[in-house]
Amino acid sequence: MEFFIERELFLQAIQDVSKAVSSRTMNPILSGIKITAESENITLLATNSDLTIQKVIPVCNKQSHRLHIVCSGSTVVSAKYLLQIVKRLPGDIHIKIDHLNKIKILSNGIDANLNGFDFNDFPIPPKLDDSQEIRIPNSVFKRMVKQTLFAVSRSDTRPVLTGVHLSLENGRFSCTATNSHRLAFSRGTVDTKESLSCVVPFSALNEFNRLAEVDNEILKLYISKHHIIFRFNSITLFSRLIEGNYPNVESLILTEARTILTLNKEMLQQGIDRASLFGSVIENNKVLLEVTRDLKLRICSTSTVFGEIEEVQSIINLQGESELSVAIDGNFLMDALKTIEEEVVQLSYSGSMKPLLLQAVDSDLHFHLISPVRTA
Amino acid sequence: MEFFIERELFLQAIQDVSKAVSSRTMNPILSGIKITAESENITLLATNSDLTIQKVIPVCNKQSHRLHIVCSGSTVVSAKYLLQIVKRLPGDIHIKIDHLNKIKILSNGIDANLNGFDFNDFPIPPKLDDSQEIRIPNSVFKRMVKQTLFAVSRSDTRPVLTGVHLSLENGRFSCTATNSHRLAFSRGTVDTKESLSCVVPFSALNEFNRLAEVDNEILKLYISKHHIIFRFNSITLFSRLIEGNYPNVESLILTEARTILTLNKEMLQQGIDRASLFGSVIENNKVLLEVTRDLKLRICSTSTVFGEIEEVQSIINLQGESELSVAIDGNFLMDALKTIEEEVVQLSYSGSMKPLLLQAVDSDLHFHLISPVRTA
C-alpha cells in the first residue's frame, strides 16, 4: 500500500472515524483504524462493539492532486498516534507500508514509523442489505435527532430507554426519547412506503449529529435484524440496535389541558436558568411555576441553606383556568427549551400531578412532556 | 449596607477576588466574599490560608452612575452563588442587607436572597508595613513571572522548590524556579536601594499573572517576615511566604560550552512537539538531539511498542565541537521554548551529562537549564 494525500483531507477522515475507536479495550487492534487503498479510493474504518464508522475518499479526477494512489493494500494503525502525527505534520503526506507492516508517514523531511496490526484480524462491518432503503433529507433527520436525543435515559436499569425510538409508518417518521420523567417527541414526513420500528443507541445518533452536515444531501437508512446503517455524504455508520419493547407513549399525550400559557421562549429560558441557581443542592433542581393573582408567571426556587430567588414574568396569553401551581425539574425544562427555535412557546397544564406539555406555538412537529416533582 | 452598582463592574470585582475563595474548607465562612461599603468605596475580600485578594471599587465622581452607596456596612456572602446570580442578572444591581443578615440582590424585577455569614468571623488580612516599598513596572515583573513560574516543582518533597525565588540586590531583581531537573531564570532592573530574598508560592504568582494588566502601572511590593503583598491597579494580593533556604543555583550556570547551536526557535519548537508524539508512553518523554555528519540537527524519539519519529533540521550556526548527542525531557524543552519570544535561540552543550543551556540570542535577561535524561 502506498499513496499521497492532502493533509487536510486525510486529517478530516481520521477525525470522522475516530469516535468509533475503542479507547479502552481488551482487543488492542480495536484501538486502530483500518486503512485500505484500492485503485479508485481509500477507505478508513474504525469500530467498537456497538458502533462502526467507515469513510471513503475517492480519487477524484478534478482534484487529482488531493489523493494519488501508487499501490493498493491494507493495514491497521493506532488511531491515537496517526491522528497526533497528521495534526503535527506541516504539509501533504506520503503513506507507505514496508514488508514488516510498519507504516511510514512522510512529510517535508519528517519521517514517522508506526507499528501496524495485521488487517486480517480487524472485524468486518455488518452486511448491508440495500433492498430496503429509506431515504430522508439529512437536515430533517438531524432536526428530529437534536430535538429528542438529549431526553434518553442515562441509567441502565431499562436499557431500551437509553436509545431513541425511530418509527416510520405511512410516510410519518418519528423520534421518541424518554427517561420516564420527561419525554421528547419529534416527527417529519418521508416519501416512502417502507415501515420501521427500532431503538437506536445514543452514541450512534450522537455521532450522526456530529458528522452529518446540514445540506441538501439525502440520508439513506438500512435495517437488519440487529443493526441499523446510516449512509450520508461519504460516511457509513453502522450501529447495533437496542433490543426490547419500547413503551407505548401515546397514552401519555394530553387530550385536554386545564390551562394553556403562551410565553416568550427567551424570557422563560432565562428565568428558568436563574431559578436553577441552587440546582446543584436542591433535589431534582425543583423550580416552582405559579400564576399570580394579577395573571403573571412567578418562577421561584428555594434552598433552606443558601437562600431563595424569584421573579415574575408577563404572560402573552392565558387560556382556561387561571389557577396554576406546579413544581418541576428546572434542568428538564431547560433542556427542552434549548431545542425549540421558535420565539413563542405554549405550556399546557392539566393539574399539579400531570405532566406539563411544552411545544412551540404554531408547530406540532415536536413537543416535550415533563412530569412534576413532589413539592413536600 | 445598601448600594447600587453597574453589573459589569461588580461582576469583574467578584471574579477578581474569587480565586482566593476556599472551595473545600472546614470553615464555611471562607467560601464567602466579604463585602464592605464605606462612604467613598466598596471593598471585596476573599481568603484561604495561603492567599488573600482584596479589590476596592471607589465611588468615582466622573462616573458616579457606576456605583452609588446609600448606606455603609459589611457582610459575608457565598462567593459561588453571588457570582452565579450576578452573571445571570440582566441589568444594574441593587444590593441591600436586611436585619437578619439576608443579602437582597435586586435587578429588573428579579429578587434573589442569599443567607449571609457574620462578617465579624471573617479573617483580617495581614498588616501591611509600607515603610519598605519596592516599586517595579507591572509589565517587567509579569514578564519575569511568566518566564519562570512554569518551572517550579509540583512535588511536596522539597516545599521550598514549589515556589519562585525572588531576589533583589543593588537594583538587580531576579526570579528563579527549579524542580532540580530544570531551572528557569529571569531578571530585570529596578531603581531602588531596597533588597529582598524570599520564596513566593506558585498560586500567588499565578494569580498576579491573571490579574495584572500589561500597562504602565507600577506594582508595589511589601514584605514582612511571613508575608509578601502585591499592590497593583485596585487590587491587593497577600500571600504567605514559603520558609526554608532556597538552593544556591549560581554554581549550576555554565562557564564554558563545548558546542553552541544557533537555531530557529519556531522550527525547533515544532520539531520537539512532533518528537513528543509518544510522550505519554516514554519515560520522561525522552527526545534525542544529535548533530549529524552534514552538520544538521537530528531530532528523534522511539517507542518500542508503537514506533519512532525523526526529522532533520538545518542549523543557523554551529560554534565549537560538532560532536553532540544528548537525550532530554521533551516536555521541559517545550515549556522553556514557549516562554521565549525571540525568533532565534541558542542551545549550549557541555557534554552528555551536563545540563543544556537554552536562551534567546542577543538576550541574557533570561535563560533555562535542562538536565539530560539517561539514555540506557
Interface residues (C-beta under 8 A of the other chain):
Chain A: S78 Y81 Q84 I85 R88 L89 P90 K102 I103 G109 I110 D111 A112 N113 L114 N115 Q270 D273 R274 L277 F278 V305 F306 G307 E308 I309 E310 E311 V312
Chain B: S78 Y81 Q84 I85 R88 L89 P90 K102 I103 G109 I110 D111 A112 N113 L114 N115 Q270 D273 R274 L277 F278 V305 F306 G307 E308 I309 E310 E311 V312
